[in-house]
Amino acid sequence: MDVYKRIELASGGKYMRKLGYLTACVAGAALMAGCGGGGGGSSKNVTRTVAGFVYVLGGTGSGVDPAVVIPSAVAPAGYFPPTSGTVTLSVADGTISRAPDAEPFNMATSNAIICSVKAKENTVVSVTASGLNYEGSARALTSFNANLGPKASSTTVLTLNNGNSTYTPGAEASLMYTIDGDVPMDPTQLFIAGGVAQSLSVIALDASGVIVPSATFDVTSSGAEVVVSGTNPGSGPFDLTPATSAVAEGDVDITIDSVDSNLQAVIDGTFDHGTPTTINVVASTPAVTWGTETPLVANTSSNITATVLNEVGAAMPGEMVTLSVNKIPSAGNAWSGAEGALGGNAFATPSGAANGSGQHTSTFAPPTALDPTLNSGQLAVKGINTITASAGSATGTVEVTILRPIGNLTIVGPSRLDTGTSSTSTLSGAQTYALTGATDVDGDTAEIPSGAVTWSLSNASFQANVGNTGNTQVGSVSASSINSATGVVAAGNVAGTATISATIGSVTSNNVVTQVYGVPSKIILNPDTTASAIGGASGEYAFANVGATQGATIALQDSSGHVTPLGEISGFTTSFSIQALTGGSITNGGAGISNFTVTCGNTDGLFTVEVSGSWASTLGGSGSINLNRAIGQNAPALP
């Protein structure tokens, strides 16, 4: 920014620029104030420039007020700017200068307060001080308040005054201004492309150095590099917003004209794209395949995009960006192995100027050599490749993994699932299908890129026929399904067998065979029964003589022939009965009883086995059980 404020005397017209005016007491000092900000959510916010000057008694101090804040840049008789201390302005739910709610002003830097205050209408601005001092002698400021007033007061100047001054300001004679709370002290005001708005606060003083609250100003920019906003003409504050980086760099002037006088100040500014500070680098895919000729697997690639940002986070077009990768042992862009050239370039365009969005994009590709029998030095390019983008002294990185095609896959999974459950069941951590091992075509442990695995499943029956002789049925085929991307299996509602495998490219893993258990649906006996011609019988036991016995043990099968462990049957209960006409007998059943003995009578007939309870597997299977089976007693023929 221009270190000088240029003003035009009333008698001189608006044509001659002069050195900036900073009042006798604060010449050359930075004014500690700042830009107006947010604060206060009401639509009736008030934004005002608040201004005043702080003075303290000199000598040993004999005045009524040891310290005052008044609208005059000229000290009252016996008063001087403090040599140290802090004066703080505060509001409830608002913004003063660059800070929410409160802002301190360092009196060792300047005794002038010029800042922007934004808050709800009629908000009280409180003024307090601490550590005020004049040449080693402490001074105290009595705290006081000023009111921002109604919405209609926006864009006017609120002067601070606890000295009870009744002075009526005269005509404007000089201007004072700050940008983001500071008087411009550098040769030029710097506007960085894409930066936040800088707040310009302006006040006018009369010939006696007293603030003229009614003064208004017209602020203009010499070019599109800086956009001026705010009530214009008005008393500010004004926002000076740098344009985007698409605008050419160069000089820009900010001109302040007093509406009611011939005063003028011109701020010499420079619009600059800034300095490359940050480079964000992204890859379109985090892993690429370095293919083979036999079988043919083509190379894949990744697009690398580097975005150059300046110190305010804005994109920088035109910046030269250079890409490099750590897996290339020699300088340059060509792939080369430790024991022989691989061929091809790592980047299609390893360097280039950033576009209008500050971006340079290039394709990153593995070496062109596709042989599956490359030597160890050449294979060193496999694995994580750290790609670095550079612009000036700024750098950014992204990692892309070069993978070789898969040569072998190994998966694991549960040997059993139950109908109505899935492999994501929280009942058992083992109920998961997972890829546990893979090697690439070079025999090295392979990293599997996300989304590269395709899972598949086929359904079948566990047994072709289910049940004892005389009581058989065709075994059911499971109705399981699998998520091809995640390998999650839903067991379905039919018992059977599911075979699961995984595929990457043309390589398929081992098979995992999973038995899908269902609700028990059939009673089987051991020993097996034989076919029967006895009416109503589902199988029979034949006896050699009356009084002979046959013992049997009960088991339960599902519709595909899986035998359900009796420990999974809650409330397992049996009941055994035999027709009286047989003349035989059978042992009693009951809770937990899984076997019986039949004693043969003298006549053919039936005995019945009944089972009840609930299937409650630890793997999540469940269902009610109410089964019965009638078995034939084939008595010996009478003599």
C-alpha positions as CSV (number, residue, x, y, z in Angstrom):
1,M,0.0,0.0,0.0
2,D,1.1,3.6,-0.4
3,V,3.0,4.5,2.8
4,Y,1.6,8.0,2.3
5,K,-2.0,9.2,2.4
6,R,-2.4,11.7,-0.3
7,I,-4.9,14.5,0.4
8,E,-5.9,17.6,-1.6
9,L,-6.2,20.9,0.2
10,A,-9.5,22.7,-0.3
11,S,-8.0,25.6,-2.2
12,G,-6.0,23.3,-4.5
13,G,-8.7,21.4,-6.3
14,K,-8.5,17.6,-6.8
15,Y,-5.5,17.5,-9.1
16,M,-2.4,17.7,-6.9
17,R,-1.3,14.8,-4.6
18,K,0.4,15.6,-1.4
19,L,2.0,13.5,1.4
20,G,-0.5,11.9,3.8
21,Y,-1.6,13.6,7.0
22,L,-1.4,11.8,10.3
23,T,-1.9,14.5,12.9
24,A,1.0,16.0,14.9
25,C,0.6,13.5,17.8
26,V,0.4,10.3,15.7
27,A,2.4,11.1,12.6
28,G,3.7,7.9,11.0
29,A,2.2,5.5,13.5
30,A,0.1,2.5,12.6
31,L,-3.5,2.9,13.8
32,M,-4.5,-0.3,15.6
33,A,-7.9,-1.1,14.3
34,G,-9.3,-3.5,11.6
35,C,-11.8,-4.6,9.2
36,G,-15.5,-4.9,10.0
37,G,-16.6,-8.5,10.3
38,G,-19.7,-10.6,11.0
39,G,-21.4,-10.9,14.3
40,G,-25.0,-10.5,15.3
41,G,-27.4,-12.6,13.3
42,S,-30.2,-10.0,13.1
43,S,-31.1,-8.4,9.8
44,K,-31.1,-5.1,11.7
45,N,-27.3,-5.0,12.1
46,V,-25.6,-1.6,12.3
47,T,-22.1,-1.1,10.8
48,R,-20.3,2.1,11.8
49,T,-16.9,3.5,11.8
50,V,-16.0,4.3,15.4
51,A,-13.2,6.8,16.0
52,G,-11.6,8.8,18.8
53,F,-8.2,9.8,20.3
54,V,-6.9,8.9,23.7
55,Y,-5.0,11.4,25.9
56,V,-3.7,11.4,29.5
57,L,-2.6,14.1,31.8
58,G,1.0,15.1,31.6
59,G,3.4,15.9,34.5
60,T,2.2,14.7,37.8
61,G,-1.4,15.0,36.7
62,S,-3.8,17.6,38.1
63,G,-6.8,17.6,35.9
64,V,-10.3,16.3,36.7
65,D,-9.9,13.2,34.3
66,P,-6.5,11.5,34.3
67,A,-7.4,10.0,30.8
68,V,-10.0,11.0,28.2
69,V,-11.1,9.7,24.8
70,I,-12.3,12.6,22.6
71,P,-13.0,13.3,18.8
72,S,-10.0,15.6,18.5
73,A,-6.5,14.8,17.1
74,V,-5.4,17.9,19.1
75,A,-4.7,17.2,22.8
76,P,-6.4,19.4,25.4
77,A,-4.2,21.7,27.4
78,G,-2.0,19.6,29.7
79,Y,-2.8,16.3,28.0
80,F,-0.6,14.1,25.9
81,P,-0.9,10.7,24.0
82,P,-0.2,7.9,26.5
83,T,3.3,6.3,26.2
84,S,1.9,2.8,27.0
85,G,-1.2,0.9,27.9
86,T,-4.2,-0.7,26.2
87,V,-7.7,0.7,25.4
88,T,-10.3,-2.1,24.6
89,L,-13.6,-1.7,22.8
90,S,-16.2,-4.4,23.4
91,V,-19.7,-5.3,22.2
92,A,-22.1,-8.1,23.1
93,D,-22.6,-10.4,20.1
94,G,-20.8,-8.4,17.4
95,T,-17.5,-7.8,15.8
96,I,-15.0,-5.0,16.3
97,S,-12.2,-4.7,13.8
98,R,-10.8,-8.2,13.1
99,A,-12.0,-9.8,16.4
100,P,-15.4,-11.0,17.7
101,D,-16.8,-9.0,20.6
102,A,-13.7,-7.2,21.6
103,E,-10.5,-5.5,20.2
104,P,-7.6,-4.1,22.1
105,F,-5.7,-1.0,20.9
106,N,-2.0,-0.6,21.9
107,M,-1.3,3.0,23.0
108,A,2.4,2.5,22.6
109,T,1.7,2.2,18.8
110,S,-0.9,5.0,18.4
111,N,-3.4,6.9,20.5
112,A,-5.9,6.9,17.6
113,I,-8.8,4.5,17.5
114,I,-10.4,4.0,14.0
115,C,-12.2,0.8,13.5
116,S,-15.3,-0.8,12.1
117,V,-18.0,-2.1,14.5
118,K,-20.8,-4.4,13.5
119,A,-23.6,-5.5,15.8
120,K,-27.3,-5.4,16.3
121,E,-28.9,-1.9,16.4
122,N,-28.6,0.0,19.7
123,T,-25.8,-2.3,20.9
124,V,-23.6,-0.6,23.5
125,V,-19.9,-0.2,22.8
126,S,-18.0,-0.3,26.1
127,V,-14.6,1.4,26.4
128,T,-12.1,0.3,29.1
129,A,-8.4,0.7,29.6
130,S,-5.6,-0.9,31.4
131,G,-1.9,0.0,32.1
132,L,-2.2,3.5,30.8
133,N,1.0,5.4,31.5
134,Y,2.6,8.7,30.7
135,E,6.4,8.7,31.0
136,G,6.4,6.2,33.8
137,S,3.4,7.6,35.7
138,A,0.2,5.6,35.7
139,R,-3.1,7.0,34.5
140,A,-6.6,5.6,34.8
141,L,-9.5,5.9,32.3
142,T,-13.0,5.7,33.7
143,S,-14.9,3.2,31.7
144,F,-17.8,4.5,29.5
145,N,-20.2,3.4,26.9
146,A,-21.3,4.6,23.4
147,N,-24.4,3.4,21.6
148,L,-24.3,2.2,18.0
149,G,-27.8,3.5,17.5
150,P,-30.6,2.4,15.1
151,K,-30.2,0.7,11.7
152,A,-30.5,4.2,10.1
153,S,-27.1,5.1,11.6
154,S,-25.3,2.5,9.6
155,T,-22.3,3.8,7.5
156,T,-22.0,6.9,9.7
157,V,-19.2,7.8,12.1
158,L,-19.6,7.3,15.8
159,T,-17.2,9.5,17.7
160,L,-16.0,8.4,21.1
161,N,-16.2,11.2,23.7
162,N,-15.9,11.0,27.5
163,G,-14.4,14.5,27.8
164,N,-17.7,16.3,27.6
165,S,-16.5,18.3,24.6
166,T,-19.1,20.5,23.0
167,Y,-16.9,21.7,20.2
168,T,-18.7,21.9,16.8
169,P,-16.4,20.6,14.0
170,G,-15.6,23.0,11.2
171,A,-15.0,22.3,7.5
172,E,-13.0,19.2,6.5
173,A,-9.3,19.9,6.3
174,S,-7.6,16.5,6.3
175,L,-8.3,12.8,5.9
176,M,-7.2,9.8,8.0
177,Y,-7.7,6.2,6.9
178,T,-6.7,2.7,7.9
179,I,-6.8,-0.6,6.0
180,D,-7.6,-3.5,8.2
181,G,-6.8,-1.2,11.1
182,D,-3.3,-0.2,10.0
183,V,-2.1,3.0,8.4
184,P,-0.3,1.9,5.2
185,M,3.4,2.0,5.9
186,D,4.8,0.0,3.0
187,P,5.6,1.5,-0.5
188,T,2.4,-0.1,-1.9
189,Q,-0.7,-1.9,-0.5
190,L,-0.5,-5.5,-1.6
191,F,-3.7,-7.2,-2.9
192,I,-3.3,-11.0,-3.2
193,A,-5.5,-12.6,-5.8
194,G,-8.4,-14.5,-4.2
195,G,-7.8,-12.9,-0.8
196,V,-10.4,-11.8,1.7
197,A,-11.8,-8.3,1.6
198,Q,-9.6,-5.6,3.2
199,S,-11.5,-3.1,5.2
200,L,-10.9,0.6,4.5
201,S,-12.0,3.0,7.3
202,V,-11.9,6.8,6.6
203,I,-12.5,9.9,8.8
204,A,-12.2,13.6,8.1
205,L,-10.7,16.2,10.5
206,D,-11.3,19.9,10.6
207,A,-8.5,22.5,10.8
208,S,-8.4,22.0,14.6
209,G,-8.0,18.2,14.2
210,V,-11.5,17.4,15.3
211,I,-13.4,14.5,13.7
212,V,-16.2,15.6,11.3
213,P,-18.8,12.9,11.8
214,S,-20.9,14.0,8.9
215,A,-18.2,13.6,6.3
216,T,-18.8,11.1,3.5
217,F,-16.5,9.7,0.9
218,D,-16.5,8.2,-2.6
219,V,-14.0,5.3,-3.0
220,T,-13.0,4.0,-6.4
221,S,-10.6,1.5,-7.8
222,S,-8.6,2.2,-11.0
223,G,-9.1,-1.3,-12.3
224,A,-10.9,-4.7,-12.0
225,E,-8.0,-6.0,-9.9
226,V,-9.8,-4.6,-6.7
227,V,-13.5,-4.4,-6.3
228,V,-14.8,-1.7,-3.9
229,S,-18.1,-2.4,-2.0
230,G,-20.0,-0.7,0.8
231,T,-22.2,2.3,0.8
232,N,-20.5,4.6,-1.8
233,P,-20.5,7.5,-1.3
234,G,-20.7,7.1,2.4
235,S,-18.7,7.1,5.6
236,G,-17.7,3.5,5.2
237,P,-16.3,1.1,6.1
238,F,-15.5,0.1,2.5
239,D,-14.5,-3.4,1.5
240,L,-11.5,-3.8,-0.9
241,T,-11.8,-7.2,-2.4
242,P,-9.0,-8.6,-4.6
243,A,-10.2,-10.2,-7.9
244,T,-9.6,-13.8,-8.8
245,S,-6.3,-14.8,-10.1
246,A,-7.6,-14.7,-13.7
247,V,-6.9,-10.9,-13.7
248,A,-3.5,-9.8,-14.9
249,E,-1.0,-8.7,-12.2
250,G,-0.1,-5.0,-12.0
251,D,-0.6,-1.7,-10.3
252,V,-4.0,-0.6,-9.0
253,D,-4.9,2.7,-7.3
254,I,-7.6,3.1,-4.6
255,T,-8.9,6.7,-4.6
256,I,-10.7,8.3,-1.7
257,D,-12.6,11.5,-2.5
258,S,-14.4,13.6,0.1
259,V,-17.9,14.3,-1.1
260,D,-18.2,17.7,0.7
261,S,-14.6,19.0,0.1
262,N,-11.7,18.9,-2.3
263,L,-9.8,16.4,-0.2
264,Q,-8.4,13.4,-1.9
265,A,-6.2,10.5,-0.9
266,V,-4.8,7.9,-3.3
267,I,-3.5,4.5,-2.1
268,D,-0.9,3.0,-4.5
269,G,-1.6,-0.8,-4.7
270,T,-0.3,-3.8,-6.4
271,F,-2.4,-6.8,-7.5
272,D,-0.4,-10.0,-7.4
273,H,-1.1,-13.7,-7.9
274,G,0.9,-14.3,-4.8
275,T,3.5,-17.0,-4.0
276,P,2.9,-20.7,-4.5
277,T,2.4,-21.9,-1.0
278,T,0.3,-25.1,-1.1
279,I,0.0,-27.8,-3.8
280,N,-2.9,-30.2,-3.5
281,V,-2.2,-33.4,-5.5
282,V,-4.9,-36.0,-6.2
283,A,-4.9,-39.2,-8.2
284,S,-7.9,-40.4,-10.1
285,T,-7.2,-43.9,-8.9
286,P,-4.9,-44.9,-6.0
287,A,-3.6,-48.1,-7.8
288,V,-2.6,-49.0,-11.3
289,T,-1.9,-52.4,-12.9
290,W,1.4,-53.1,-14.6
291,G,0.3,-55.7,-17.0
292,T,1.7,-58.8,-18.8
293,E,1.7,-60.1,-22.3
294,T,0.9,-63.7,-21.5
295,P,-1.9,-63.8,-20.5
296,L,-2.6,-60.4,-22.0
297,V,-3.3,-58.0,-19.2
298,A,-3.0,-54.3,-20.3
299,N,-1.5,-51.5,-18.2
300,T,-3.9,-49.2,-16.4
301,S,-3.1,-45.6,-15.5
302,S,-4.0,-42.8,-13.1
303,N,-4.6,-39.1,-13.8
304,I,-2.6,-36.9,-11.5
305,T,-4.0,-33.4,-10.8
306,A,-1.9,-30.8,-9.0
307,T,-3.6,-27.6,-7.9
308,V,-1.4,-24.7,-7.0
309,L,-2.6,-22.3,-4.2
310,N,-1.1,-19.0,-3.0
311,E,-0.7,-17.8,0.6
312,V,-4.4,-16.9,0.8
313,G,-5.6,-20.3,-0.6
314,A,-6.5,-19.0,-4.1
315,A,-5.7,-20.9,-7.2
316,M,-2.7,-19.7,-9.3
317,P,-2.9,-20.0,-13.1
318,G,0.2,-20.0,-15.2
319,E,2.5,-21.4,-12.5
320,M,4.9,-23.9,-13.9
321,V,4.3,-27.3,-12.2
322,T,6.8,-30.2,-12.4
323,L,6.0,-33.8,-11.5
324,S,8.4,-36.5,-10.3
325,V,8.2,-40.0,-8.9
326,N,10.5,-41.6,-6.4
327,K,10.7,-45.0,-8.1
328,I,12.7,-43.7,-11.0
329,P,16.3,-44.2,-9.9
330,S,17.7,-41.9,-12.6
331,A,17.0,-38.3,-13.3
332,G,14.3,-37.5,-15.8
333,N,10.9,-38.8,-16.8
334,A,11.8,-42.2,-18.4
335,W,11.3,-45.4,-16.5
336,S,14.5,-47.3,-16.0
337,G,15.3,-50.3,-13.9
338,A,18.5,-51.0,-12.0
339,E,19.4,-53.8,-14.4
340,G,17.9,-52.7,-17.6
341,A,15.6,-50.2,-19.3
342,L,11.8,-50.7,-18.8
343,G,10.7,-48.3,-21.5
344,G,8.1,-45.5,-21.4
345,N,7.6,-42.3,-19.5
346,A,6.1,-42.2,-16.0
347,F,4.1,-39.0,-16.9
348,A,2.6,-38.0,-20.3
349,T,3.5,-34.4,-19.5
350,P,5.9,-34.1,-16.6
351,S,5.7,-30.4,-16.4
352,G,3.5,-27.6,-17.7
353,A,1.8,-24.3,-16.8
354,A,-1.3,-24.5,-14.6
355,N,-4.5,-23.7,-16.3
356,G,-7.0,-21.0,-15.3
357,S,-8.0,-23.1,-12.3
358,G,-4.4,-23.4,-11.1
359,Q,-4.3,-27.0,-12.2
360,H,-1.8,-29.2,-14.1
361,T,-3.0,-32.7,-15.0
362,S,-0.9,-35.5,-16.4
363,T,-1.3,-39.3,-16.8
364,F,0.8,-41.5,-14.7
365,A,1.4,-44.9,-16.2
366,P,3.6,-48.0,-15.3
367,P,6.5,-49.0,-17.5
368,T,5.7,-50.3,-21.0
369,A,7.6,-53.6,-20.5
370,L,5.0,-56.3,-19.9
371,D,7.1,-59.4,-19.5
372,P,6.0,-61.7,-16.6
373,T,9.7,-62.6,-15.9
374,L,11.3,-59.2,-15.2
375,N,14.4,-59.2,-13.0
376,S,14.4,-58.0,-9.4
377,G,15.9,-54.7,-10.2
378,Q,13.2,-53.9,-12.7
379,L,10.5,-55.1,-10.4
380,A,11.6,-52.4,-7.9
381,V,9.1,-50.0,-9.4
382,K,6.2,-52.1,-8.0
383,G,4.6,-50.9,-4.8
384,I,3.9,-47.4,-3.5
385,N,5.1,-44.7,-5.8
386,T,5.3,-41.2,-4.2
387,I,4.5,-38.6,-6.8
388,T,5.7,-35.1,-6.0
389,A,4.3,-31.9,-7.7
390,S,6.5,-28.8,-7.4
391,A,5.9,-25.1,-8.1
392,G,8.5,-22.7,-6.9
393,S,9.4,-23.8,-3.4
394,A,6.0,-25.4,-2.8
395,T,5.5,-29.1,-3.0
396,G,2.7,-31.6,-2.6
397,T,2.5,-35.4,-2.9
398,V,0.2,-38.3,-3.6
399,E,0.8,-42.0,-3.5
400,V,-0.1,-44.4,-6.3
401,T,0.5,-48.1,-6.0
402,I,1.8,-50.0,-9.0
403,L,0.4,-53.6,-8.9
404,R,1.3,-56.6,-11.0
405,P,-1.6,-58.9,-12.2
406,I,-2.7,-61.5,-9.7
407,G,-1.4,-65.0,-10.0
408,N,-3.0,-66.8,-7.0
409,L,-5.8,-66.1,-4.6
410,T,-6.8,-67.7,-1.2
411,I,-10.0,-67.1,0.6
412,V,-11.5,-68.4,3.9
413,G,-15.1,-68.5,5.1
414,P,-17.4,-70.2,7.5
415,S,-18.2,-73.9,7.1
416,R,-21.8,-73.4,8.2
417,L,-24.5,-70.7,8.0
418,D,-28.1,-71.0,9.2
419,T,-31.2,-70.1,7.3
420,G,-32.4,-66.6,8.0
421,T,-28.9,-65.3,8.8
422,S,-26.0,-63.8,6.9
423,S,-22.2,-63.8,7.0
424,T,-22.3,-60.4,8.7
425,S,-24.0,-61.9,11.8
426,T,-22.7,-60.4,15.0
427,L,-23.3,-63.7,16.7
428,S,-20.0,-65.1,15.5
429,G,-16.9,-63.2,14.3
430,A,-16.0,-66.3,12.2
431,Q,-19.0,-65.9,10.0
432,T,-17.0,-63.9,7.4
433,Y,-15.7,-64.6,3.9
434,A,-12.4,-62.9,3.4
435,L,-9.4,-62.8,1.1
436,T,-6.5,-64.0,3.1
437,G,-3.7,-64.3,0.6
438,A,-2.7,-63.3,-2.9
439,T,0.4,-63.4,-4.9
440,D,1.1,-61.6,-8.2
441,V,2.5,-63.1,-11.4
442,D,6.0,-62.6,-10.0
443,G,5.2,-64.7,-6.9
444,D,5.3,-61.8,-4.6
445,T,2.7,-61.1,-1.9
446,A,0.2,-58.9,-3.7
447,E,-1.8,-55.9,-2.6
448,I,-5.4,-56.1,-3.6
449,P,-6.8,-52.8,-4.9
450,S,-10.2,-51.8,-3.5
451,G,-13.0,-53.0,-5.6
452,A,-10.9,-55.5,-7.6
453,V,-12.3,-58.7,-6.2
454,T,-15.5,-60.2,-7.5
455,W,-17.3,-62.7,-5.3
456,S,-19.5,-65.5,-6.6
457,L,-21.7,-68.3,-5.2
458,S,-23.4,-71.5,-6.4
459,N,-26.2,-73.4,-4.6
460,A,-26.7,-77.2,-4.3
461,S,-28.2,-79.8,-2.1
462,F,-26.3,-81.4,0.8
463,Q,-27.7,-84.9,0.2
464,A,-29.6,-86.1,-2.9
465,N,-32.1,-88.0,-0.6
466,V,-33.0,-87.2,3.0
467,G,-34.5,-89.6,5.5
468,N,-34.6,-93.3,6.5
469,T,-35.6,-96.1,4.1
470,G,-39.3,-95.9,3.6
471,N,-39.4,-92.2,4.5
472,T,-37.2,-90.4,2.0
473,Q,-37.5,-87.2,0.0
474,V,-35.3,-85.3,-2.4
475,G,-32.8,-83.0,-0.6
476,S,-33.5,-79.3,-0.9
477,V,-31.2,-76.9,-2.7
478,S,-30.1,-73.8,-0.8
479,A,-31.3,-70.3,-1.9
480,S,-28.3,-68.3,-0.7
481,S,-27.1,-65.1,-2.4
482,I,-23.8,-63.1,-2.3
483,N,-22.9,-59.5,-2.7
484,S,-20.3,-59.7,-5.5
485,A,-18.4,-56.6,-4.2
486,T,-18.2,-57.4,-0.5
487,G,-18.5,-61.1,-0.3
488,V,-21.4,-60.9,2.2
489,V,-23.6,-64.0,2.0
490,A,-27.3,-64.1,2.8
491,A,-28.1,-67.7,3.7
492,G,-31.7,-67.5,2.5
493,N,-34.5,-69.7,3.9
494,V,-33.8,-73.1,2.4
495,A,-31.3,-75.6,3.6
496,G,-28.5,-76.8,1.3
497,T,-24.9,-76.2,0.3
498,A,-23.3,-72.9,-0.9
499,T,-20.0,-72.8,-2.7
500,I,-18.2,-69.4,-2.6
501,S,-15.2,-68.2,-4.6
502,A,-13.5,-64.9,-5.5
503,T,-12.1,-63.8,-8.8
504,I,-9.6,-61.1,-9.8
505,G,-9.3,-60.7,-13.5
506,S,-8.9,-64.3,-14.8
507,V,-7.7,-65.7,-11.5
508,T,-10.2,-67.6,-9.3
509,S,-9.5,-68.5,-5.7
510,N,-10.1,-71.8,-3.9
511,N,-13.7,-72.8,-3.1
512,V,-15.2,-72.4,0.3
513,V,-18.0,-74.9,0.8
514,T,-20.6,-73.7,3.4
515,Q,-23.4,-75.9,4.7
516,V,-26.6,-74.0,5.1
517,Y,-28.6,-75.6,8.0
518,G,-32.3,-75.2,8.2
519,V,-35.1,-76.0,10.8
520,P,-35.2,-79.7,11.5
521,S,-37.9,-81.3,9.4
522,K,-37.5,-85.0,9.5
523,I,-37.0,-87.7,12.2
524,I,-34.4,-90.4,11.4
525,L,-33.7,-93.6,13.4
526,N,-30.5,-95.5,13.9
527,P,-30.4,-98.3,12.9
528,D,-32.1,-97.6,9.6
529,T,-35.6,-98.9,8.9
530,T,-36.6,-101.0,5.9
531,A,-39.3,-100.5,3.4
532,S,-42.7,-101.4,4.8
533,A,-46.0,-102.7,3.4
534,I,-47.8,-102.0,6.7
535,G,-50.5,-99.4,6.1
536,G,-49.6,-96.0,7.5
537,A,-46.0,-96.9,8.2
538,S,-43.0,-94.9,7.1
539,G,-40.5,-97.7,7.3
540,E,-40.5,-100.7,9.6
541,Y,-38.6,-102.9,12.0
542,A,-39.1,-106.7,11.4
543,F,-38.9,-109.1,14.4
544,A,-37.9,-112.8,14.4
545,N,-40.1,-113.7,17.4
546,V,-42.7,-112.3,19.8
547,G,-41.0,-110.7,22.7
548,A,-37.9,-109.7,20.7
549,T,-36.7,-106.1,21.2
550,Q,-35.4,-103.4,19.0
551,G,-33.6,-100.4,20.3
552,A,-33.2,-97.1,18.3
553,T,-31.7,-93.6,18.7
554,I,-33.4,-90.5,17.3
555,A,-31.8,-87.8,15.2
556,L,-33.2,-84.8,13.4
557,Q,-32.4,-83.7,9.8
558,D,-33.2,-80.5,7.9
559,S,-34.7,-80.6,4.4
560,S,-31.2,-81.0,2.8
561,G,-30.1,-83.8,5.1
562,H,-28.0,-81.9,7.8
563,V,-28.3,-83.6,11.2
564,T,-29.1,-81.0,13.8
565,P,-27.1,-81.5,17.0
566,L,-29.6,-82.1,19.8
567,G,-27.8,-79.5,21.9
568,E,-29.2,-76.9,19.6
569,I,-32.8,-78.0,20.4
570,S,-34.2,-76.0,23.3
571,G,-36.9,-77.9,25.2
572,F,-36.2,-81.2,23.4
573,T,-39.0,-83.6,24.3
574,T,-40.0,-87.0,22.9
575,S,-43.1,-89.1,23.2
576,F,-43.3,-92.8,22.2
577,S,-46.5,-94.8,21.8
578,I,-47.5,-98.2,20.3
579,Q,-50.9,-99.5,19.0
580,A,-52.6,-101.8,21.5
581,L,-53.5,-104.3,18.8
582,T,-49.8,-105.1,18.3
583,G,-49.6,-106.7,21.7
584,G,-46.2,-105.1,22.1
585,S,-44.7,-102.3,24.2
586,I,-42.4,-99.3,23.9
587,T,-40.3,-97.4,26.5
588,N,-41.4,-94.0,27.7
589,G,-40.1,-90.7,26.2
590,G,-39.7,-87.4,27.9
591,A,-37.5,-84.3,28.2
592,G,-34.0,-84.9,26.8
593,I,-34.7,-88.6,26.0
594,S,-33.5,-89.5,22.5
595,N,-33.7,-93.3,22.4
596,F,-36.4,-96.0,22.9
597,T,-36.8,-99.8,22.9
598,V,-39.7,-101.6,21.2
599,T,-40.8,-105.1,22.5
600,C,-42.5,-107.1,19.7
601,G,-46.1,-108.3,20.1
602,N,-47.9,-110.9,18.2
603,T,-49.6,-108.7,15.6
604,D,-48.4,-106.3,12.9
605,G,-49.0,-102.7,13.8
606,L,-47.5,-99.2,14.2
607,F,-45.6,-97.4,16.9
608,T,-45.2,-93.6,16.8
609,V,-42.3,-91.3,17.6
610,E,-43.0,-87.6,18.3
611,V,-40.5,-84.8,18.9
612,S,-41.1,-81.2,20.0
613,G,-38.9,-78.2,20.9
614,S,-37.3,-75.1,19.4
615,W,-34.2,-74.8,17.2
616,A,-31.9,-72.2,18.7
617,S,-28.5,-72.4,17.1
618,T,-25.6,-70.2,18.4
619,L,-25.1,-69.2,14.7
620,G,-28.6,-67.6,14.6
621,G,-30.8,-70.4,13.3
622,S,-34.2,-70.6,14.9
623,G,-37.6,-72.3,14.4
624,S,-40.3,-74.4,16.1
625,I,-40.1,-78.2,15.9
626,N,-43.2,-80.4,16.0
627,L,-42.5,-83.7,14.2
628,N,-43.9,-87.2,14.3
629,R,-43.3,-90.5,12.5
630,A,-45.2,-93.8,12.4
631,I,-43.0,-96.9,12.1
632,G,-44.2,-100.4,11.4
633,Q,-43.9,-103.4,13.8
634,N,-43.5,-106.4,11.5
635,A,-44.4,-109.3,13.9
636,P,-43.4,-112.9,13.1
637,A,-46.0,-115.1,11.4
638,L,-48.0,-117.2,13.7
639,P,-47.4,-121.0,13.5
